[in-house]
């Protein structure tokens, strides 16, 4: 492949949206209210829309006859490059919102920078996606506040989710070799520069929601190198079920 | 109000409907009209919400990104339909929580078709093509029903349903033109969904209890049997077009009637499912009630937060004034 770094870089971005979209999609019809159900499905739809743009571009870069679906459905677990945060299960609504919020704040900062990419396709996808992701962040932040500053029960559950998910936040700011190469070319975003702003924003909203900012400095990593949590295999079994059971067919 | 006055109001009311005028929420209406509308509209709303479950079952396993996005959008549309049908019900003085309570306790019904399992991807095609197809036949006449909020909701619902039906048919067509396994999957889905889809249009006219009054109020404009015939006549050529076989050995074109004759519907199965003993009645109800119960703390938190915010707003306003 001529531009393997760019290819991997795009997968790193797109896989986050794919896996998070997949998690949210599993909740459709099972939400705590009709309104939240519609909102979570809508976020899932936005993410899959973005995924398609990224994979279509990645397929073009790959240069063989791969399609967006080959990339989405036919890789092995070790080849998915999403961060561990997005693959965390739908434990309860607090975890769903916590995962969304911790990702959205990053995602918005990331896309804001990606708009300036010297790669016109990536820049165009970022410009299109940023409107959607601003809404995602507003939605998840509002729910962090409602659940944090709602009832005693909701505060405990929301705090528990934030504590549980916190260990996956640091990985958002790790760089792979491919990332570094693409940043050099002014195509990629240097995520290390987003870290302070990320924690400032997250901490401010958690504080407004009367939640404690976790103090733990022990963080998990691995997703960006394809080493996932034990949840990932099951998620992929669902995701890949049809393509694996009925290979080489059109749907 | 005297009996005579009520009779007078009723006569005026019926005359308005006969003139094709719309009845609006604040207008006077007979109690029976209100109750019948709450029953039918909420049943419709419940069907949309329960209907999300069999299709939701395939969102994580859709075979391509394009299909996944389309399925998500479709199920989201159904949630939207539920939302504005519940809102239309609320104009008649009943709350969404009360309606949920009726659904969750089994007091209210929903369309029985959603008590069948979705066992293969082709079921997504069959539901869109047949179930949404039958729903449209049921619902298009309701776009001109007498109750304004219901009629307006139905105009939007029907537009989206007709999109869903085309999408379902397209899934089936792709399968029917695909590999032998795909074609077999499509035929199998048609075999399983055909008869329940015919049942969806309701019991035969002889057994249908609400028809006459509903016709007068334009809640119903054609009988169940007429709607069923219309559905069959419309669907058989579509199956022919994509090379699938309708699973009815008695199906035959009747030149004289210019319609298809068809075989006996298994009404025992219909009543079994209606009475709660279909393959998935319990699963659907457990999923619904489970989601509602698991979400209680979330809804409570949202209420508590909103109250706190209100209080804060009042306090800051007071400070400003003083």
Interface residues (C-beta under 8 A of the other chain):
Chain A: X22 X25 X26 X28 X29 X30 X31 X32 X33 X34 X35 X36 X37 X38 X41 X42 X44 X45 X48 X49 X51 X52 X55 X68 X69 X72 X73 X92 X93 X145 X146 X147 X149 X150 X151 X153 X154 X157 X238 X239 X241 X242 X243 X246 X249 X250 X251
Chain B: X49 X52 X53 X56 X59 X60 X61 X62 X63 X64 X65 X66 X67 X68 X69 X72 X73 X75 X76 X79 X80 X82 X83 X86 X121 X171 X174 X175 X178 X179 X181 X182 X287 X290 X291 X292 X294 X295 X296 X297 X298 X299 X300 X301 X302 X303 X304 X305 X308
